[in-house]
Amino acid sequence: MKPATPRTVSEHVAWVAARFRAARLYYGHGTDNAADEAAWLVSGALGIEPGGLDTHLMDVPHPAERERIRVLVEARIGTRKPLAYLLHEAWFAGLKFYVDERVIVPRSLTGELILERFAPWVDAPRVTRVLDLCTGSGCMGIACAQAFPQARVDAVDISADALAVARINVERHALAGRVRLMRSDLFAVLGQRRYDVIVSNPPYVDARDLATMPPEYGHEPTLALAAGRDGLDMVARILRAAPGHLSAHGVLVVEVGNSRPALERTYPQVPFLWVTTSGGDDSVFLLSARQIAVIGTHRSRASASRSRTRQKRRIKR
Ligand SMILES: C[S@@+](CC[C@H](N)C(=O)[O-])C[C@H]1O[C@@H](n2cnc3c(N)ncnc32)[C@H](O)[C@@H]1O
C-alpha cells in the first residue's frame, strides 16, 4: 500500500522517521534513533528549536517548508552526512553551536560533567583557569566558560580549520573576552601555564574501529578521530605533559571512548577515576594533579616497550 502523503508537522515527522528506518541510517551525531532524528530535521526545516516542536505538531507546513524537509531527507539519506552538518547546528551542554565538516559534531559525554561543574571533584569557586585541549568547534571551552563565569579559558587545536569554526562559536556566545583560541600541538604553545581544570576530548579511535565505522563518520575530519593502532597516541601524550600544566588542586578530565581497557593495560600504576555519565562509566576519566604525578615517576608499559624496540633497532643497525 502506498503511504499517505504527510500533511501536518506530526505526520511529516512520522514520514521522515519511516524513510530513515527504511534507509538504515546510523545515528550518533546528536540523536540515537530515527524518531528523534526526524523531529530534529523537521524542526530545522521549519526554523523551530528542537525542543519547541511539540506546540506545532498539528500545524500544516507550507509548500516551501515541505520542499525543505524533502531536500534535507534526500541529502541525509543520499550522502549519509550527519544531520548536524546539513543544518549547521549542534547542541552541547544545552548550548547551540555552529558546525560544518571542519569539526566533528559535538557529542562528548563530558558535556554532562561540565553542566555539573565537575562536582564533587572540583571546587567550582576556585576555578579561574580552564584549558580545553583539542577544542574542535570550541564546544567544551565555551560550555566551561558558561559553567565557570569567573574563569578564563584557553582552547587549543592543531587544526586552523577547526579554530575558524570555534571562532564563529566564541563570537556567537559573546565570549571573546574570556575564551582564547590558540593553534597548538597539544600543550606546545602554552609555556609554563597551569590550569585548575584541563578538559579534553582528544582523538581516540583505534585503527580497527576507524576502518569499520559507519559512513556518517567519513564526513568528519580524520584528524579529529584517528589516534593510532590502539587509540592511545594522543591520550598518552596528554598524560605525559599534563602534570606540568595542572595547578596544585587541578584536575584532568579526558574522554577516551572505548579505549579504557587499552589505557589500563598501558598504565597499570595510574589510579584512573572513571566518571559515570549517561554513556556508562568507562569512557571519561578524571585524575587529580597528585594522582597524575605518578606518571612522571613510572614509565608506562607502552613507552618502555617502545624504547626497548628502539634499542633493538639500534643494535641491528
Ligand atoms: C574528537 S575532536 C574533539 C573536538 C571537540 N572538543 C568536541 O568534543 O567536539 C578532536 C580535536 O583534536 C584536534 N587535534 C588533533 N590532533 C591534535 C593535536 N596534536 N593538538 C591539538 N589538537 C589536535 C582535532 O583537530 C579535533 O578538532
The ligand as a Gaussian input file, in Angstrom:
#p B3LYP/6-31G(d) Opt

LIG

0 1
 C       37.478000      14.391000      18.900000
 S       37.734000      16.048000      18.311000
 C       37.050000      16.931000      19.668000
 C       36.517000      18.281000      19.340000
 C       35.692000      18.912000      20.457000
 N       36.471000      19.039000      21.690000
 C       34.432000      18.120000      20.714000
 O       34.336000      17.477000      21.764000
 O       33.522000      18.137000      19.870000
 C       39.464000      16.192000      18.498000
 C       40.101000      17.503000      18.059000
 O       41.507000      17.391000      18.316000
 C       42.209000      18.104000      17.338000
 N       43.585000      17.618000      17.331000
 C       44.095000      16.511000      16.725000
 N       45.407000      16.396000      16.983000
 C       45.745000      17.447000      17.773000
 C       46.958000      17.878000      18.377000
 N       48.099000      17.183000      18.210000
 N       46.942000      19.004000      19.104000
 C       45.801000      19.713000      19.272000
 N       44.620000      19.352000      18.728000
 C       44.580000      18.226000      17.995000
 C       41.432000      17.872000      16.062000
 O       41.696000      18.867000      15.112000
 C       39.980000      17.875000      16.594000
 O       39.413000      19.147000      16.458000

